[in-house]
Amino acid sequence: LYLAPSVTTTFRGGRYCDGGLIHILPPVSGGVHSLPFKPRWFPQTLPGQKEGTLISPALTPAFPYGPFQMAKFALLPPTAEQARDLYKWGSEAAHTWLEENSANKQK
């Protein structure tokens, strides 16, 4: 919960919780969403999300962690080695997103 005094916060009439229990983040015009779960694992619609604005493990087909392991990581911190591995996979997904979206903008 970091240093936040509350689990949720209100922003422009919506309730938000960093980590996605209610809404991932407030909608940001032109923003890109980052989701640690594959969208098919997480049925919630992201507020204001447009196609091509989500960085998630779905961009890395070989992502080795399933939904239960990711939920466990959300509740219990991973080991340092697992955290480095998650960072590597997240970085790979972000680079894939950037490459795909850079190519789309050049068309």
C-alpha positions in Angstrom: 0.0 0.0 0.0 3.1 2.2 -0.2 2.6 5.4 1.7 -1.0 5.9 0.8 -3.3 6.5 3.8 -6.0 4.5 2.2 -6.3 1.4 0.0 -8.4 3.3 -2.6 -8.5 6.9 -3.7 -11.2 9.0 -5.4 -10.4 10.7 -8.7 -13.0 12.5 -10.8 -15.9 10.6 -9.2 -14.3 7.1 -9.5 -12.8 4.8 -6.9 -9.3 3.5 -7.9 -6.9 1.1 -6.3 -3.3 0.8 -7.5 -3.1 -2.9 -8.3 -6.4 -3.2 -10.0 -8.8 -4.4 -7.4 -11.5 -1.9 -8.5 -10.1 0.1 -11.5 -6.5 -0.2 -12.6 -5.9 3.5 -12.8 -7.9 6.6 -13.6 -8.4 7.0 -17.3 -5.7 9.2 -18.9 -6.3 10.6 -22.3 -3.6 9.3 -24.6 -2.2 7.1 -21.8 -0.9 3.6 -22.0 -2.1 1.0 -19.4 0.2 -1.6 -17.9 -1.4 -4.8 -16.5 0.6 -7.5 -14.8 -2.0 -10.1 -15.8 -3.0 -11.3 -19.2 -6.3 -9.7 -20.2 -8.0 -13.0 -20.5 -7.2 -13.7 -16.9 -8.6 -10.4 -15.8 -12.1 -9.9 -17.1 -12.4 -6.3 -15.9 -12.6 -3.7 -18.7 -10.0 -1.0 -18.2 -11.5 2.5 -18.1 -10.9 4.5 -21.1 -8.7 1.8 -22.7 -8.4 1.8 -26.5 -7.0 -0.9 -28.7 -3.2 -0.9 -28.7 -2.9 0.9 -25.3 -2.2 -2.1 -23.1 1.2 -3.5 -22.1 0.7 -6.9 -20.5 2.2 -10.4 -20.5 -0.1 -11.2 -23.5 2.7 -9.4 -25.6 5.2 -12.1 -24.6 3.7 -15.5 -25.5 6.4 -17.4 -23.6 5.5 -15.7 -20.3 6.1 -18.4 -17.7 3.8 -17.4 -14.9 0.1 -18.3 -14.7 -2.7 -16.3 -13.1 -2.5 -18.0 -9.7 1.3 -17.4 -9.4 0.8 -13.7 -10.5 -2.0 -13.3 -7.9 0.3 -14.8 -5.3 3.0 -12.3 -6.3 0.5 -9.5 -5.8 -0.2 -10.7 -2.2 3.2 -12.0 -1.2 6.3 -10.4 -2.6 8.3 -12.6 -4.9 11.9 -13.5 -4.2 14.6 -11.2 -5.5 15.3 -13.6 -8.4 11.6 -13.8 -9.3 11.3 -10.0 -9.1 14.3 -9.7 -11.6 12.6 -12.3 -13.8 9.3 -10.4 -13.7 11.1 -7.1 -14.5 12.8 -8.8 -17.5 9.4 -10.1 -18.8 7.8 -6.7 -18.2 10.6 -4.9 -20.0 10.3 -7.3 -23.0 6.5 -6.7 -23.1 7.1 -2.9 -23.1 9.7 -3.2 -25.9 7.3 -5.3 -27.9 4.5 -2.8 -27.4 6.8 0.1 -28.4 8.0 -1.7 -31.6 4.4 -2.6 -32.6 3.1 0.9 -32.0 6.1 2.6 -33.6 5.5 0.5 -36.7 1.8 1.4 -36.7 2.5 5.1 -36.5 4.9 5.0 -39.4 2.2 3.5 -41.7 
